[in-house]
Amino acid sequence: MSVSAALMAATPTFDGKRISRDVKVLASDAYEGRGPATAGEDKTIAYLSEQFQAAGLHPGGDLVGGKRGWTQAVPLRRADIVGTPVLALDVAGKPQPLTQGKQIAIRAALDGASQVDIANAPLVFVGYGVKAPERNWDDFKGVDLKGKIAVVLINDPDFETGKGDFDGKGMTWYGRWPYKYEEGARQGALGVLVVHETAPASYGWDTVASSNTNTMFDVVRDQPSAVHPKLEGWIQRDLAATLFKNAGLDFEALKKQAQSRDFAPVELKGQRLSAHYQVTSGVITSHNVVARLDGTTHPDETLIYSAHWDHIGVGKPDARGDTIFNGALDNASGTAALLELARGFASGPKPQRSVVFLAVTAEEKGLLGSEFYASKPLYPLEKTVAVINMDGMSPFVPSRDFGIYGSAKLDLLDQLKSVAAASKLRYTPDPKPEAGYFFRSDHFSFAKRGVPALSYSAGQDWEVGGVAAGKAASDDYTAKRYHQQGDEWQPDWGFAGAARDLGVLYTLGTQLADSRQWPNWSQDSAFRATRDASADSRK
């Protein structure tokens, strides 16, 4: 759809300095890194609620006494392994101890169990662990995994060659480790071990070990065992190769076989795993913050803008003795942009469809705030037009290009490209689609349930300084600030880039909110069938 001159003229002026002031507050030491279920959360909720109310929006959260409040309660399960887990392989009757964090990284059980006792469970190689009916692909072939541990490869069958039935070098949802655990649970596996290799994972073993051997979080689920096998973990590639060799198999040869839909599961004969450890498990409650602007003619249809308000909180001191992970760009910037967008919508003509501004919790724990909303939506997903997520907004000068997190084919992206082009912004595809960034931000909780969704990303081709300046700033942030105490507000941040980008996202949202459009996924998307299944509710 082309962008009319009248629509562009009606776009509010977004204030970069006001965005910067909001970031300064939210990323201040007083907010203690905005950890869920902390005093920092209480301050964040209070600030966001006050700002939404001052902008003229209405509470859009849980019903309390017949009226909606500003928040949606998000119960989270927290689990820790007690002490050091006892892990061992039984190779032809001989026990071989494994060291947690070295050859193997086992996650604390998230099914509510207080004890894990697995004795000599058989190991079965199930290729990439994919069951994709729309691609006529089934790595399981009906294998009985009851009481057994599934061993799976990371990423997709296409990764090695860049060609095949998935997305070439672009990672699909089937390539992500959360999918592999979930599918293993659906197939009845006692456990799932993902084989780590740096290139297809897009990160090294140190990241795997640090991320999987500490406290685990999940949303509180009605049936946690439906998505979590008893044992979830990773193993080093060299350990996997040894297991295959001891079973009389060739790891590389079987990996090549797994790249074909003809692959069939293979038991690693004589190789068994034992795991014994206790788990402490409890429930904490965090909150999403929800503001709403009611639609004038179709209030039951909803457009969502989202951003995650949380960050890492307080941790070990860095070299400067700083213990607070302030999370200025990640993601006080997106949260401040959400506030600014809300002000723009509230000050302009009322939309025909309702617009919801959703600040979610626990993104840093695994997209859990958005996962909870999408699993228990306040407004029906089948009548949610789209989700536009902001995870990091540019504090610098405007860029000549933009992108989205990861790669995907959907009408929403095509429409965004058209709107951006009217502002002389070009689309730059994700330069590293194999990293699977599409599945690592809050929009994905909605996408996997069929709702058209994307996360906006500022480009690196700056209007002042070009690609060299943009890339230098990005590299500096990744090296010195990302998930570090150095991600702090800077006094020279003018957020001119974010202010310009908000004009684009506002125009896109206005097009959607004031129309009868229902954007969808491409015909070959894994999410198309889910969206189509609810089509009758949108007639």
VMD Tcl script that draws the C-alpha trace (Angstrom):
set ca {
  {0.00 0.00 0.00}
  {1.38 3.42 -0.92}
  {1.70 6.10 1.71}
  {-0.48 9.13 1.08}
  {0.83 12.65 1.51}
  {-2.04 13.35 3.89}
  {-1.07 10.42 6.12}
  {2.56 11.48 6.24}
  {1.54 15.07 7.01}
  {-0.61 13.83 9.91}
  {2.31 12.02 11.54}
  {3.14 13.60 14.92}
  {6.55 15.04 15.66}
  {8.37 12.66 17.96}
  {10.79 14.19 20.45}
  {14.24 12.61 20.66}
  {15.15 14.63 23.72}
  {12.07 13.37 25.54}
  {13.01 9.79 24.61}
  {16.47 10.44 26.02}
  {15.01 11.78 29.28}
  {12.89 8.65 29.70}
  {15.92 6.44 29.03}
  {17.93 8.42 31.59}
  {15.29 7.69 34.24}
  {14.71 4.02 33.41}
  {18.44 3.25 33.10}
  {19.45 5.12 36.24}
  {21.09 3.30 39.15}
  {17.94 3.95 41.17}
  {16.13 1.36 39.01}
  {18.79 -1.28 39.84}
  {18.92 -2.77 36.35}
  {15.14 -3.40 36.21}
  {15.29 -7.03 37.30}
  {11.90 -8.82 37.44}
  {10.33 -9.16 40.89}
  {12.67 -6.58 42.44}
  {12.33 -3.05 43.76}
  {13.53 -1.97 40.31}
  {10.44 -3.55 38.78}
  {8.17 -1.65 41.20}
  {9.75 1.65 40.17}
  {9.54 0.75 36.48}
  {5.85 -0.15 36.68}
  {5.06 3.06 38.55}
  {6.95 5.23 36.04}
  {5.44 3.60 32.95}
  {1.92 3.71 34.36}
  {2.29 7.39 35.22}
  {3.61 8.25 31.77}
  {0.90 6.30 29.94}
  {-1.77 7.95 32.08}
  {-0.29 11.41 31.53}
  {-0.39 10.76 27.78}
  {-4.12 10.14 27.98}
  {-4.21 6.37 27.55}
  {-6.35 3.92 29.53}
  {-5.26 0.95 31.62}
  {-5.28 -2.21 29.49}
  {-4.15 -4.90 31.93}
  {-5.82 -7.46 34.18}
  {-9.38 -6.95 35.32}
  {-9.48 -5.98 38.98}
  {-12.92 -5.46 40.51}
  {-14.43 -5.20 37.04}
  {-11.94 -2.54 35.89}
  {-8.67 -2.96 34.08}
  {-5.42 -2.05 35.80}
  {-2.11 -1.03 34.28}
  {-0.47 -4.44 34.64}
  {-0.83 -8.10 33.72}
  {0.53 -10.42 36.41}
  {3.13 -12.83 35.00}
  {3.87 -15.80 37.28}
  {7.33 -17.22 36.56}
  {8.78 -20.54 37.64}
  {12.35 -20.25 38.89}
  {14.49 -23.38 39.14}
  {18.05 -24.10 40.32}
  {20.10 -27.27 40.47}
  {21.21 -27.88 44.06}
  {24.97 -28.33 44.26}
  {26.78 -30.19 41.48}
  {24.80 -32.65 39.39}
  {26.15 -36.21 39.13}
  {26.37 -36.94 35.42}
  {27.89 -39.96 33.74}
  {27.93 -41.99 30.55}
  {27.81 -45.73 30.60}
  {29.96 -46.89 27.71}
  {29.76 -50.66 27.25}
  {29.23 -51.10 30.98}
  {31.94 -48.69 32.07}
  {30.86 -45.43 33.80}
  {32.53 -42.25 32.56}
  {31.82 -39.16 34.72}
  {30.92 -35.91 32.96}
  {31.66 -32.45 34.34}
  {28.82 -29.94 34.34}
  {29.78 -26.95 32.18}
  {32.67 -28.77 30.49}
  {31.56 -31.62 28.23}
  {27.90 -31.18 29.09}
  {25.56 -28.40 30.28}
  {22.35 -29.58 31.96}
  {19.54 -27.11 32.68}
  {17.55 -27.10 35.91}
  {14.28 -28.98 35.36}
  {11.38 -26.65 34.57}
  {8.57 -29.18 34.98}
  {8.30 -28.59 38.72}
  {10.28 -31.70 39.68}
  {12.37 -31.51 42.85}
  {14.51 -34.51 41.93}
  {15.91 -35.87 38.67}
  {17.02 -39.50 38.75}
  {17.88 -40.99 35.38}
  {19.76 -44.28 35.33}
  {21.38 -45.62 32.17}
  {18.91 -44.08 29.71}
  {19.53 -45.15 26.08}
  {20.64 -42.46 23.62}
  {18.97 -42.09 20.21}
  {20.22 -39.79 17.44}
  {17.22 -38.09 15.79}
  {19.05 -35.82 13.34}
  {17.91 -32.21 13.61}
  {14.90 -33.19 15.72}
  {12.47 -31.63 13.24}
  {8.86 -32.52 12.51}
  {7.60 -30.11 9.84}
  {4.48 -31.41 8.05}
  {4.33 -28.45 5.67}
  {7.81 -29.43 4.44}
  {7.04 -33.15 4.41}
  {9.83 -33.59 6.94}
  {9.89 -35.95 9.96}
  {13.16 -36.82 11.66}
  {11.41 -39.08 14.18}
  {9.70 -41.57 11.84}
  {7.60 -42.92 14.71}
  {10.56 -43.92 16.91}
  {9.66 -44.80 20.51}
  {11.53 -42.32 22.75}
  {9.88 -43.26 26.04}
  {12.60 -43.52 28.69}
  {15.25 -42.46 26.16}
  {17.43 -39.41 25.54}
  {17.17 -37.80 22.10}
  {20.43 -36.44 20.70}
  {19.84 -33.63 18.16}
  {21.86 -31.28 15.97}
  {21.58 -27.51 16.30}
  {20.21 -25.32 13.47}
  {18.43 -26.63 10.34}
  {19.22 -29.39 7.83}
  {20.06 -26.67 5.28}
  {22.80 -25.04 7.34}
  {25.80 -27.02 6.08}
  {25.01 -26.64 2.36}
  {22.90 -23.46 2.30}
  {20.36 -25.32 0.15}
  {17.38 -27.54 0.84}
  {13.81 -27.62 2.08}
  {14.12 -25.02 4.84}
  {15.54 -21.51 4.38}
  {19.06 -22.02 3.13}
  {21.43 -20.23 5.48}
  {18.50 -18.52 7.18}
  {17.55 -20.29 10.40}
  {13.92 -21.32 10.80}
  {12.11 -21.94 14.07}
  {12.95 -25.63 13.64}
  {16.63 -24.76 14.04}
  {16.32 -23.13 17.45}
  {17.07 -25.11 20.59}
  {13.76 -24.23 22.37}
  {11.88 -25.86 19.48}
  {14.03 -28.98 19.76}
  {13.26 -29.35 23.48}
  {9.55 -28.78 22.87}
  {9.38 -31.27 20.00}
  {11.30 -33.81 22.07}
  {8.67 -33.46 24.79}
  {5.88 -33.88 22.23}
  {7.58 -37.04 20.98}
  {7.71 -38.48 24.51}
  {11.48 -38.27 25.05}
  {12.79 -38.50 28.60}
  {15.42 -35.95 27.67}
  {16.94 -33.96 24.81}
  {20.64 -33.19 24.36}
  {21.60 -30.63 21.70}
  {25.01 -31.11 20.08}
  {26.91 -27.83 20.19}
  {28.93 -26.58 17.24}
  {29.97 -22.93 17.16}
  {29.10 -22.06 13.55}
  {25.51 -23.40 13.44}
  {24.79 -22.22 17.00}
  {26.29 -18.76 16.24}
  {27.99 -18.68 19.65}
  {30.70 -20.60 21.47}
  {30.54 -23.21 24.20}
  {31.25 -20.63 26.92}
  {27.93 -18.95 26.10}
  {26.15 -22.31 26.24}
  {27.73 -23.21 29.58}
  {27.05 -19.87 31.27}
  {23.49 -19.67 29.99}
  {22.42 -23.20 30.87}
  {24.09 -23.98 34.21}
  {22.58 -21.15 36.28}
  {19.04 -20.23 37.35}
  {16.37 -21.17 34.81}
  {13.05 -19.37 34.36}
  {9.84 -20.22 32.55}
  {6.26 -19.04 32.57}
  {4.04 -21.05 34.89}
  {2.38 -23.54 32.56}
  {-0.73 -25.65 33.00}
  {1.18 -28.67 31.64}
  {4.93 -27.97 31.78}
  {5.83 -31.51 30.71}
  {4.10 -30.83 27.39}
  {6.99 -28.56 26.36}
  {9.79 -29.63 28.74}
  {11.30 -33.12 28.78}
  {12.68 -34.20 32.15}
  {16.25 -33.50 31.07}
  {17.32 -30.62 28.82}
  {20.91 -29.85 27.97}
  {23.79 -29.50 25.52}
  {26.88 -31.59 24.82}
  {30.15 -30.65 23.18}
  {30.63 -31.73 19.58}
  {33.75 -33.78 20.50}
  {31.79 -35.73 23.13}
  {29.07 -36.43 20.58}
  {31.65 -37.69 18.06}
  {33.10 -40.01 20.73}
  {29.67 -41.38 21.59}
  {29.00 -42.13 17.93}
  {32.41 -43.74 17.49}
  {31.91 -45.95 20.57}
  {28.59 -47.04 19.06}
  {30.33 -47.99 15.81}
  {28.99 -44.92 13.99}
  {30.48 -41.94 12.19}
  {29.22 -38.57 13.47}
  {29.96 -36.59 10.31}
  {28.47 -39.25 8.06}
  {25.25 -39.37 10.09}
  {25.08 -35.57 10.19}
  {25.16 -35.60 6.39}
  {22.40 -38.23 6.31}
  {20.32 -36.03 8.63}
  {20.27 -33.33 5.94}
  {17.88 -35.53 3.94}
  {14.19 -36.17 4.64}
  {14.96 -39.89 4.25}
  {16.96 -39.88 7.50}
  {15.78 -42.36 10.13}
  {16.66 -42.30 13.87}
  {19.68 -44.32 15.00}
  {20.21 -45.71 18.49}
  {23.70 -45.19 19.88}
  {24.11 -48.80 20.95}
  {25.96 -49.35 24.19}
  {25.84 -45.63 25.09}
  {23.69 -44.65 28.06}
  {23.36 -41.56 30.25}
  {22.78 -41.23 33.97}
  {21.88 -37.98 35.73}
  {21.13 -37.38 39.40}
  {20.48 -33.99 41.00}
  {18.04 -32.08 43.15}
  {16.17 -28.99 42.00}
  {14.79 -26.11 44.02}
  {11.76 -24.64 42.32}
  {9.43 -21.80 43.17}
  {7.18 -19.17 41.66}
  {7.79 -15.42 41.54}
  {5.39 -12.87 40.07}
  {6.45 -10.16 37.66}
  {4.25 -7.91 35.49}
  {3.67 -6.70 31.97}
  {2.55 -3.07 31.74}
  {-0.39 -2.55 29.37}
  {-1.86 0.72 28.07}
  {-4.75 0.93 25.61}
  {-6.27 3.39 23.16}
  {-9.78 2.22 22.31}
  {-10.74 2.00 18.64}
  {-13.68 4.07 17.45}
  {-15.36 1.56 15.10}
  {-13.61 -1.78 15.65}
  {-12.52 -1.73 19.31}
  {-12.41 -5.55 19.46}
  {-9.57 -5.60 16.89}
  {-6.13 -4.85 18.27}
  {-2.79 -3.58 17.00}
  {0.08 -4.09 19.48}
  {3.29 -2.13 19.86}
  {5.68 -3.82 22.29}
  {9.04 -3.49 24.01}
  {10.59 -5.26 26.99}
  {11.14 -3.14 30.08}
  {13.35 -5.60 32.00}
  {17.10 -6.04 32.06}
  {19.57 -8.18 34.02}
  {19.42 -6.36 37.36}
  {22.33 -6.48 39.81}
  {25.27 -8.85 39.43}
  {28.96 -9.31 40.15}
  {31.09 -6.14 40.00}
  {33.04 -5.30 36.86}
  {36.56 -3.85 36.81}
  {35.16 -0.50 37.96}
  {33.27 -2.11 40.83}
  {29.92 -1.44 39.11}
  {27.29 -4.08 39.94}
  {24.29 -2.60 38.11}
  {23.37 -3.72 34.59}
  {21.54 -0.52 33.62}
  {20.30 -1.69 30.20}
  {20.06 1.74 28.61}
  {19.87 0.61 24.99}
  {18.70 -2.88 25.96}
  {15.94 -2.01 26.41}
  {15.20 1.28 28.16}
  {15.48 2.78 24.65}
  {12.69 0.60 23.26}
  {10.55 1.19 26.33}
  {11.03 4.96 26.08}
  {10.15 4.75 22.37}
  {6.96 2.88 23.33}
  {6.02 5.76 25.62}
  {6.73 8.31 22.89}
  {4.63 6.38 20.36}
  {1.78 6.25 22.87}
  {1.95 10.04 23.27}
  {1.83 10.44 19.50}
  {-1.22 8.20 19.08}
  {-3.04 9.76 22.04}
  {-2.53 13.29 20.69}
  {-3.82 12.51 17.19}
  {-7.06 11.27 15.62}
  {-8.51 8.26 17.40}
  {-7.84 5.01 15.52}
  {-10.64 2.82 14.19}
  {-9.06 -0.27 15.74}
  {-7.72 -0.38 19.29}
  {-4.01 0.15 19.81}
  {-2.27 -1.51 22.75}
  {1.14 -0.49 24.11}
  {2.65 -3.54 25.79}
  {5.79 -3.29 27.92}
  {6.73 -6.88 28.72}
  {8.82 -8.40 31.47}
  {11.45 -11.16 31.53}
  {12.67 -10.94 27.93}
  {16.15 -11.52 29.28}
  {14.92 -14.76 30.90}
  {13.71 -16.17 27.59}
  {10.95 -13.92 26.15}
  {8.77 -14.91 29.09}
  {6.61 -11.80 29.50}
  {5.58 -11.89 25.86}
  {5.20 -15.67 26.01}
  {2.81 -15.32 28.94}
  {0.75 -12.63 27.21}
  {0.59 -14.64 23.98}
  {-0.43 -17.80 25.87}
  {-3.02 -15.94 27.97}
  {-3.83 -12.87 25.88}
  {-5.79 -9.98 27.32}
  {-7.19 -9.37 23.82}
  {-7.79 -12.29 21.43}
  {-4.86 -13.18 19.19}
  {-7.16 -14.11 16.32}
  {-8.27 -10.46 16.24}
  {-4.80 -9.04 16.82}
  {-3.88 -7.35 13.55}
  {-0.10 -7.35 14.05}
  {2.67 -6.87 16.60}
  {5.43 -4.28 16.06}
  {8.24 -4.78 18.57}
  {11.08 -2.43 19.47}
  {14.19 -4.00 21.03}
  {16.79 -1.25 21.01}
  {16.23 2.12 19.28}
  {18.94 4.34 17.85}
  {20.21 7.15 20.12}
  {22.33 8.48 17.26}
  {21.71 10.26 13.96}
  {19.15 8.82 11.53}
  {20.24 6.06 9.16}
  {19.47 5.64 5.48}
  {18.34 2.04 5.98}
  {16.48 -0.21 8.39}
  {16.05 -3.92 9.03}
  {14.20 -6.42 11.15}
  {15.51 -9.03 13.53}
  {16.24 -12.13 11.44}
  {14.53 -13.07 8.22}
  {10.86 -13.74 7.54}
  {8.35 -13.44 4.72}
  {5.17 -11.64 5.66}
  {2.85 -8.92 4.40}
  {3.70 -6.79 7.43}
  {7.32 -6.48 6.31}
  {6.29 -5.65 2.75}
  {4.07 -2.87 4.07}
  {6.84 -1.59 6.34}
  {9.19 -1.44 3.35}
  {6.63 0.65 1.46}
  {6.13 3.06 4.35}
  {9.88 3.37 4.92}
  {10.51 4.03 1.23}
  {8.26 7.10 1.45}
  {10.77 8.43 3.99}
  {13.66 7.45 1.69}
  {14.60 4.54 3.90}
  {15.72 1.33 2.23}
  {15.48 -2.18 3.64}
  {18.72 -4.03 4.45}
  {18.27 -7.79 5.03}
  {19.76 -9.38 8.12}
  {23.44 -10.02 7.23}
  {23.55 -13.12 9.44}
  {20.24 -14.99 9.01}
  {21.81 -18.24 10.24}
  {21.99 -16.76 13.77}
  {18.21 -16.97 14.10}
  {17.65 -13.49 15.51}
  {14.02 -13.64 14.37}
  {13.40 -16.13 17.17}
  {15.25 -14.17 19.86}
  {13.02 -11.15 20.48}
  {9.54 -10.69 21.91}
  {7.66 -10.51 18.61}
  {8.34 -14.23 18.19}
  {6.02 -15.24 21.03}
  {3.21 -13.90 18.84}
  {4.61 -15.07 15.51}
  {4.69 -18.72 16.49}
  {0.98 -18.42 17.30}
  {0.28 -17.05 13.85}
  {0.09 -13.31 14.57}
  {2.06 -11.28 11.97}
  {4.90 -9.80 14.00}
  {8.37 -8.31 13.62}
  {11.04 -6.45 15.57}
  {12.23 -3.19 14.01}
  {15.97 -2.58 13.74}
  {17.69 0.70 12.89}
  {20.16 0.50 10.02}
  {23.91 1.10 10.07}
  {24.19 3.40 7.06}
  {24.11 6.67 8.97}
  {23.16 9.93 7.29}
  {26.30 11.35 8.89}
  {29.31 9.06 8.70}
  {27.78 6.31 6.57}
  {28.23 2.59 7.13}
  {31.65 3.04 8.71}
  {30.27 5.15 11.55}
  {27.21 2.94 12.04}
  {29.20 -0.28 12.13}
  {31.82 1.21 14.46}
  {29.10 2.21 16.95}
  {27.47 -1.23 16.72}
  {30.77 -3.05 17.22}
  {31.67 -0.81 20.16}
  {28.32 -1.50 21.82}
  {28.60 -5.26 21.33}
  {32.13 -5.38 22.71}
  {31.85 -2.94 25.62}
  {28.20 -2.56 26.61}
  {25.89 -5.37 25.50}
  {24.75 -7.22 28.64}
  {27.47 -5.42 30.56}
  {27.42 -2.72 33.21}
  {28.59 -0.24 30.58}
  {25.16 -0.08 28.90}
  {24.42 3.29 30.53}
  {22.68 6.47 29.39}
  {24.98 8.97 27.66}
  {24.40 12.75 27.87}
  {25.09 13.23 24.14}
  {22.29 10.87 23.09}
  {19.79 12.91 21.09}
  {17.79 9.93 19.74}
  {17.27 11.69 16.40}
  {17.38 8.30 14.70}
  {14.75 6.82 17.00}
  {12.48 9.87 16.59}
  {12.63 9.56 12.79}
  {12.02 5.79 12.97}
  {8.99 6.28 15.21}
  {7.42 8.34 12.44}
  {7.74 5.32 10.15}
  {6.31 2.91 12.74}
  {3.48 5.32 13.54}
  {2.53 5.58 9.86}
  {2.59 1.81 9.50}
  {0.42 1.41 12.59}
  {-2.04 4.06 11.45}
  {-2.43 2.31 8.10}
  {-3.23 -0.92 9.90}
  {-5.46 0.60 12.60}
  {-7.57 2.60 10.14}
  {-8.18 -0.19 7.62}
  {-9.79 -3.59 7.19}
  {-6.42 -5.17 6.41}
  {-5.41 -8.49 7.98}
  {-1.78 -9.04 6.98}
  {-0.59 -12.64 6.82}
  {2.51 -14.78 6.45}
  {3.86 -16.08 3.16}
  {2.36 -19.31 1.87}
  {5.47 -21.31 2.79}
  {5.80 -19.86 6.30}
  {5.62 -22.23 9.28}
  {3.18 -19.77 10.90}
  {0.72 -19.44 8.01}
  {-1.42 -22.47 8.88}
  {-1.92 -21.30 12.46}
  {-3.06 -17.88 11.31}
  {-5.32 -19.31 8.63}
  {-7.00 -21.62 11.16}
  {-8.60 -18.58 12.84}
  {-9.59 -16.82 9.60}
  {-13.33 -17.19 10.19}
  {-13.13 -14.98 13.30}
  {-11.84 -12.09 11.17}
  {-14.64 -12.01 8.59}
}
mol new
graphics top color blue
foreach p $ca { graphics top sphere $p radius 0.5 }
foreach p [lrange $ca 0 end-1] q [lrange $ca 1 end] { graphics top cylinder $p $q radius 0.2 }
display resetview
